[in-house]
Amino acid sequence: VQLQAFGGGLVQTGGSLRLSCAASGSMVDINGMGWYRQAPGKQRELVAVIFRSGSTNYADAVKGRFSISRDNAKTTVYLQMNSLKPEDTAVYYCKAWGPTVWGQGTKVTVSS
């Protein structure tokens, strides 16, 4: 499985962005896909995950503002980010679980 992330950019506080993570290869062993982020000088942290069942999990910091979803083929995962704050500034990484696979990061910058 390979993952490719898209959609980062620069946005003002209160704005929105949508990240996409497209998976290629066999998905048969993938149990979930999601997003992590890493801000400068901080550890990488889980943002959101969607499991094979469709259930989701969110970090407390993004609950109510971010929404994770996927396409019907379950090969692309989206992260809709609303009401963005400067503290959301980070490099966002897509991850798959099954075998663990990381995509390349996409940078999100929220200006105040």
ChimeraX attribute file (.defattr): number of C-alpha atoms within 10 A of each C-alpha:
attribute: neighborCount
match mode: 1-to-1
recipient: residues
	/A:1	17
	/A:2	16
	/A:3	21
	/A:4	18
	/A:5	23
	/A:6	18
	/A:7	15
	/A:8	18
	/A:9	14
	/A:10	14
	/A:11	18
	/A:12	14
	/A:13	17
	/A:14	14
	/A:15	14
	/A:16	17
	/A:17	18
	/A:18	16
	/A:19	21
	/A:20	23
	/A:21	26
	/A:22	18
	/A:23	22
	/A:24	12
	/A:25	9
	/A:26	10
	/A:27	17
	/A:28	8
	/A:29	12
	/A:30	18
	/A:31	15
	/A:32	22
	/A:33	30
	/A:34	26
	/A:35	27
	/A:36	19
	/A:37	22
	/A:38	19
	/A:39	17
	/A:40	9
	/A:41	6
	/A:42	9
	/A:43	9
	/A:44	15
	/A:45	14
	/A:46	18
	/A:47	24
	/A:48	23
	/A:49	26
	/A:50	22
	/A:51	15
	/A:52	14
	/A:53	8
	/A:54	11
	/A:55	11
	/A:56	16
	/A:57	15
	/A:58	19
	/A:59	13
	/A:60	9
	/A:61	11
	/A:62	17
	/A:63	12
	/A:64	11
	/A:65	13
	/A:66	20
	/A:67	20
	/A:68	23
	/A:69	20
	/A:70	18
	/A:71	10
	/A:72	8
	/A:73	8
	/A:74	16
	/A:75	17
	/A:76	18
	/A:77	25
	/A:78	23
	/A:79	22
	/A:80	15
	/A:81	20
	/A:82	17
	/A:83	15
	/A:84	23
	/A:85	19
	/A:86	15
	/A:87	13
	/A:88	20
	/A:89	20
	/A:90	21
	/A:91	18
	/A:92	27
	/A:93	26
	/A:94	31
	/A:95	24
	/A:96	25
	/A:97	16
	/A:98	13
	/A:99	12
	/A:100	12
	/A:101	15
	/A:102	20
	/A:103	19
	/A:104	16
	/A:105	20
	/A:106	20
	/A:107	18
	/A:108	22
	/A:109	21
	/A:110	19
	/A:111	16
	/A:112	11
